[in-house]
Amino acid sequence: DPGRAELGVFLSRSIALEHQDHARRLTRAATDEFGAFLSRPQWDWFTTHTFKAEYVSPKEGDRHY
């Protein structure tokens, strides 16, 4: 039945396009997020991800890093 085969091709093409569109949206979101991350002040990231205490001695810092 040629009608059925055509429908199958149409559906698979539709699904492929939907996946591409979703991938584009995810890529856009990731790019925006990365841009926001890069535009933040560097010290803000460095201090929040590096030091847990207010003061860390150099020796202690080396050990934890």
N, C-alpha and C positions, 0 to 999 in steps of 0.2 A: 504494500500500500504506500504509494509515494507521498500522500498527505502526512502520514505518520512519520516518515523519515524526515520530511521537511520540518515538521514540528520539533523533532529531536534536535536537529541542527540549530533551529531557532533558539530552543531552550538552552542548549549548551553555550551558544554565543552570548545569550542574555546573561547567563551565570558568569561567564568569563568577564564580560563588561562590568558586571556588578563587583566582582573581585578586584578588578583593576581600579575601579572608582574608590573602593574601600581602601586599597593600598595607597592610593593617592592622598586620601584624607588622613590616613595614619602618618604618611610621610610629611604632610603639611604640618600636622600637629607636633610631630617630633622636631621638625625644623624650627617651628615657632618656640617650642620649649627650650631648645638648645640656644637659640638667639637670646632668649630671656636670661638663660643661665650665663651666657657670655657677657651680657651687659650689666650683670650685678657687680658691685665692688669686689675686687679680688680678696681683700682682707676679710670680708664678711664670710666668704666660703672657707678661706684658709683657717680662720679661727674656729669656726663652728665644726669643721671636720677634723681638726688636728688636736686641739686642746680640750680636755674634759674638765680640768681644774682651772682655777683662775691663775695660779702660778705653777709652772712646771720647770724644775731645774733642767739644765742642758743634759745632764747625765740621765735623768728620768725620761726626758723627751726622747733621747736616742733609744732607750730601752723600749718605750711604748711604740715608737715608730717602726 
